[in-house]
Amino acid sequence: MVAIIGLLVAILVPALSAARGQARQVACATRLRQWGMAFRLYASENADVWPHCDGLDRGPRELDDPRISEADLADWHGWVDVLPPFVSHEPWRDYPRHEHPNHTTLFQCPSARLAQGTRAYSYRPERDGYFSYAMNSCLELDLNAWPPPGPSDYPMPSFLNTGQIAEPHRVILLFDQLLDPTKGFDAEIVYRGAGQYCGSYPKAFAARHARNQGPLGGNILFCDGHVAWRATVWDPQWDRDQEVPPRDDRDWYPYPAGGGG
């Protein structure tokens, strides 16, 4: 009898763990679709323009600072601050320190967890908050963003007009973002700023959901509103030292090179 019980436990525990993981992946996809709805609602009230990819987490200059630029001003209109009211949530900026949303809320992936020991980070995630979802920063490569490699039409506008998106079904909008610094870039680098910003690039993609008990991957919200799982978003042909994809990449940029002015 004991042997039979042990065998059943050995069979059921992995199955239950896989079922819980699958449920979290589905919940993550549902949350991303809710954000997609918020983007559409915001655009409908703002001449088809989306909010900025960055927010006050970037530490922009104060509005009365005489040195403030258009790119700095854009950070006051980040998606984590202007979209939440469209889905009955408070703006990120309204949460006090030590009380920012965790994995039980719409702001975070249900499977996202901070690494053990906050000394692994270059910021203070438990005090200042963290982001397990990131907006594609290549949608709005303004002067506060990394420029793409090679000659290109940089900078791009700080706010994206959705009518200019050439292929909304394939352009990334939001994605599962890395939270564990030790698992950066397929666990090959240590990224101490993991989860610090609400807008980011391909190296910040997190593989945290197993698909059919197979390899890990992450969920992606695309510009047309659909959500899909991907094992990776990194093109092996890219230079591993670059932060931003080439300007002609059709998955990360909303309009063809030369068409963003």
C-alpha positions in Angstrom: 0.0 0.0 0.0 2.8 2.4 0.9 4.5 1.7 -2.3 1.3 2.4 -4.3 0.7 5.7 -2.5 4.3 6.7 -3.2 3.8 5.9 -6.9 0.6 7.9 -7.0 2.3 10.9 -5.4 5.2 10.6 -7.8 2.7 10.8 -10.7 0.3 13.4 -9.4 2.7 16.0 -7.9 4.4 16.8 -11.3 1.0 16.8 -13.0 -0.5 19.2 -10.4 2.6 21.4 -10.7 2.2 21.5 -14.5 -1.5 22.3 -14.2 -0.8 25.2 -11.9 1.9 26.5 -14.3 -0.6 26.2 -17.2 -3.2 28.1 -15.2 -0.8 30.9 -14.5 0.2 31.1 -18.2 -3.5 31.4 -19.1 -4.0 34.1 -16.4 -1.0 36.0 -17.7 -2.4 36.0 -21.2 -5.7 37.2 -19.9 -4.0 40.1 -18.1 -2.1 41.0 -21.3 -5.4 41.1 -23.3 -6.8 43.4 -20.6 -3.9 45.7 -21.2 -4.5 45.5 -24.9 -8.1 46.6 -24.4 -6.8 49.6 -22.3 -4.5 50.6 -25.1 -7.4 50.6 -27.6 -9.6 52.6 -25.2 -6.9 55.1 -24.6 -6.3 55.5 -28.4 -10.0 56.0 -29.0 -9.9 59.0 -26.7 -6.6 60.4 -27.9 -6.7 60.6 -31.7 -5.5 57.0 -32.2 -2.2 57.7 -30.3 -0.8 55.4 -27.7 0.9 56.4 -24.4 4.6 56.4 -24.0 6.6 53.2 -23.3 8.5 54.7 -20.4 7.0 56.2 -17.2 8.1 58.1 -14.1 10.3 55.0 -13.3 12.8 56.6 -15.7 13.2 59.6 -13.4 12.3 62.4 -15.8 12.8 66.0 -15.0 10.1 67.8 -13.1 7.5 69.6 -15.3 8.7 73.1 -14.1 12.4 72.2 -14.9 13.6 74.7 -17.6 15.7 71.9 -19.1 12.8 69.6 -19.7 12.6 68.2 -23.3 9.8 66.7 -25.3 11.3 63.3 -24.6 11.3 64.0 -20.8 7.7 65.3 -21.0 6.7 62.0 -22.7 7.7 60.1 -19.6 4.9 61.8 -17.7 2.5 60.0 -20.0 3.8 56.4 -19.5 1.4 53.5 -20.1 1.6 52.3 -16.5 0.2 55.7 -15.3 -2.4 56.6 -18.0 -3.9 53.2 -18.9 -4.9 51.7 -15.5 -8.0 54.0 -15.1 -9.4 52.4 -18.3 -9.4 49.0 -16.6 -10.5 50.2 -13.1 -7.0 50.4 -11.5 -5.0 53.2 -9.9 -2.1 54.7 -11.9 1.3 53.3 -10.9 2.5 56.7 -9.7 -0.3 56.8 -7.1 1.0 53.8 -5.1 3.2 54.7 -2.2 6.6 53.1 -1.6 6.6 49.5 -0.4 3.0 49.2 -1.7 3.4 48.8 -5.4 1.3 46.1 -7.2 2.6 42.5 -6.9 1.9 39.3 -8.9 -1.7 39.1 -7.7 -2.6 42.2 -9.7 -3.1 43.1 -13.3 0.2 45.0 -13.3 2.2 41.8 -13.0 2.5 38.3 -14.5 1.1 35.7 -12.1 4.3 33.6 -12.4 6.6 36.6 -11.8 8.7 36.5 -8.6 11.6 38.5 -7.4 14.9 36.7 -6.9 15.9 35.8 -3.4 18.0 38.6 -1.9 17.5 42.1 -3.0 21.2 42.7 -3.2 21.1 41.0 -6.6 19.5 44.1 -8.0 20.9 47.6 -8.8 17.7 49.2 -7.5 15.3 48.5 -4.7 12.3 46.6 -6.1 10.5 46.0 -2.9 10.6 49.7 -2.1 10.2 51.3 -5.5 8.2 48.5 -7.3 9.1 46.4 -10.3 7.7 45.5 -13.7 7.2 42.0 -15.0 5.5 43.3 -18.1 7.4 45.7 -20.4 6.3 47.8 -23.3 8.3 47.5 -26.5 10.6 50.5 -26.3 11.3 50.3 -30.1 7.8 51.6 -30.7 9.0 55.1 -29.6 12.8 55.4 -29.9 13.0 59.1 -28.9 16.1 60.9 -27.6 15.8 59.2 -24.2 16.2 55.8 -25.7 19.0 53.6 -27.1 19.5 54.3 -30.8 19.3 51.3 -33.1 22.6 50.1 -34.7 23.7 51.5 -38.0 22.3 54.5 -39.9 18.6 55.0 -39.2 15.8 57.5 -38.8 16.6 58.2 -35.1 15.1 59.7 -33.1 11.5 58.5 -33.6 8.4 60.2 -32.3 7.7 59.9 -28.5 4.1 58.9 -29.1 3.0 56.3 -31.6 0.1 56.9 -34.0 -1.5 53.5 -34.3 -2.6 54.2 -37.8 1.1 54.1 -38.9 1.6 50.5 -37.7 2.5 48.6 -40.8 1.9 45.0 -39.5 0.0 45.2 -36.1 -0.4 41.4 -36.1 3.4 40.9 -35.8 4.7 44.0 -33.9 5.3 43.4 -30.2 3.4 45.7 -27.8 3.9 44.2 -24.3 5.9 41.2 -23.2 6.9 39.1 -20.2 9.9 40.8 -18.7 12.8 39.3 -16.8 12.7 39.7 -13.0 15.6 37.4 -11.9 18.9 39.1 -12.6 20.7 35.7 -12.8 18.6 34.6 -15.8 19.3 37.5 -18.1 19.7 36.7 -21.8 18.9 33.0 -21.6 20.8 32.9 -18.2 24.1 33.8 -19.9 24.5 37.3 -18.3 23.6 38.9 -15.0 21.2 41.8 -15.4 21.0 43.6 -12.1 18.4 46.0 -13.5 15.9 43.2 -14.2 12.3 44.5 -13.9 13.3 48.1 -13.1 11.7 49.8 -16.1 8.2 49.5 -17.7 9.7 49.8 -21.2 12.5 47.6 -22.6 14.2 45.6 -25.4 14.6 42.0 -26.5 17.3 41.0 -23.9 14.7 41.7 -21.2 12.3 39.0 -22.4 11.5 36.5 -19.7 11.0 32.7 -20.4 8.8 31.7 -17.4 6.0 29.7 -18.8 6.3 26.1 -19.9 4.2 25.1 -22.9 2.8 21.5 -22.9 5.4 20.6 -20.3 8.1 21.6 -22.7 10.7 24.4 -22.7 10.0 27.7 -21.1 8.9 30.8 -23.0 7.0 34.0 -22.4 3.7 35.6 -23.4 3.5 38.5 -25.8 0.8 41.0 -26.5 0.9 42.2 -30.1 -0.3 45.5 -31.5 -3.5 44.0 -33.0 -4.5 42.7 -29.5 -3.8 39.0 -29.7 -1.5 37.2 -27.3 0.9 34.4 -28.2 3.6 32.4 -26.5 7.2 32.5 -27.8 10.3 30.6 -26.7 12.5 33.6 -27.4 12.4 37.0 -29.2 16.1 37.1 -29.9 17.3 36.7 -33.5 20.6 34.7 -33.5 21.8 36.8 -36.4 21.9 39.9 -34.2 25.1 41.2 -32.6 25.0 39.9 -29.0 26.4 43.2 -27.7 23.6 45.4 -29.1 20.7 46.5 -27.0 18.3 47.5 -29.7 17.3 45.4 -32.7 18.3 46.6 -36.2 15.9 49.3 -37.5 14.6 47.0 -40.3 13.3 44.4 -37.9 9.5 43.9 -38.5 8.7 42.4 -35.1 9.9 45.3 -33.0 9.3 48.5 -35.1 5.9 49.8 -35.9 6.7 51.3 -39.3 9.4 50.8 -42.0 12.7 52.5 -41.6 12.3 56.1 -42.9 8.6 56.1 -42.2 8.6 57.3 -38.5 8.9 61.0 -39.0 
